[in-house]
Amino acid sequence: DPYSFTDQEAEIMERLSKAFMGCEKLQRHMKFLLAKGSLYKVYNNNLLYHGCVPLNEDGTLKSVEIYGKKYRGRA
């Protein structure tokens, strides 16, 4: 299965996940980004957007689920 991790990759992902979840400073940063951040912004009549904006096939903004809540657009 090309979508499955090898044992070594799974171990690395587990260690990264534990490090991420256990880092209070990083958790504060992520909570700030979720509360104040956005995928795009209009500034001086220019559309500025993050390089990883999830889109549907037709180019519309895709709905994504984060912590059990769905977001799309200016959410």
Helices and strands as residue ranges (DSSP letters): H 7-21, H 24-36, E 40-43, E 46-49, E 64-66, E 69-71
